């Protein structure tokens, strides 16, 4: 019974590390996408802010 509890504890701790690795991989993918599409994202944000500014002046 003691070995079973020890094995269960090790399994739980092992699963926590998998969650950390998944989060790191997701962050790497997101950062890579931002780097790849940096120019397009910059143009999009500038266009949106420009439109907001123009429409706020008419109010």
C-alpha positions as CSV (number, residue, x, y, z in Angstrom):
1,X,0.0,0.0,0.0
2,X,2.9,2.3,0.8
3,X,4.4,1.9,-2.6
4,X,1.0,2.6,-4.2
5,X,0.8,6.0,-2.4
6,X,4.3,6.9,-3.3
7,X,3.6,6.1,-6.9
8,X,0.4,8.2,-6.9
9,X,2.3,11.1,-5.3
10,X,5.0,10.9,-8.0
11,X,2.4,10.8,-10.7
12,X,0.7,14.0,-9.4
13,X,4.0,15.9,-9.2
14,X,4.9,14.7,-12.7
15,X,1.7,16.0,-14.2
16,X,2.4,19.5,-12.8
17,X,5.5,19.7,-14.9
18,X,3.6,18.8,-18.0
19,X,1.3,21.8,-17.4
20,X,4.2,24.2,-17.2
21,X,5.7,22.8,-20.4
22,X,2.4,23.3,-22.2
23,X,2.1,26.9,-21.0
24,X,5.7,27.6,-22.2
25,X,5.0,26.1,-25.6
26,X,1.9,28.2,-26.0
27,X,3.8,31.3,-25.1
28,X,6.5,30.4,-27.6
29,X,4.0,30.0,-30.4
30,X,2.2,33.2,-29.6
31,X,5.5,35.2,-29.4
32,X,6.6,33.6,-32.7
33,X,3.3,34.6,-34.4
34,X,3.7,38.2,-33.1
35,X,7.2,38.4,-34.5
36,X,6.2,36.9,-37.9
37,X,3.2,39.2,-38.3
38,X,4.6,42.2,-36.6
39,X,4.2,44.6,-39.5
40,X,0.6,43.5,-40.3
41,X,-0.4,43.8,-36.6
42,X,1.2,47.3,-36.4
43,X,-0.7,48.4,-39.5
44,X,-3.9,47.0,-38.2
45,X,-3.6,48.7,-34.8
46,X,-2.6,52.0,-36.4
47,X,-5.7,51.8,-38.8
48,X,-8.0,51.1,-35.9
49,X,-6.6,53.9,-33.7
50,X,-6.8,56.3,-36.7
51,X,-10.4,55.4,-37.3
52,X,-11.2,55.9,-33.6
53,X,-9.6,59.3,-33.6
54,X,-11.4,60.5,-36.7
55,X,-14.8,59.3,-35.4
56,X,-14.2,60.7,-31.9
57,X,-13.6,64.2,-33.4
58,X,-17.0,64.2,-35.1
59,X,-18.8,63.6,-31.8
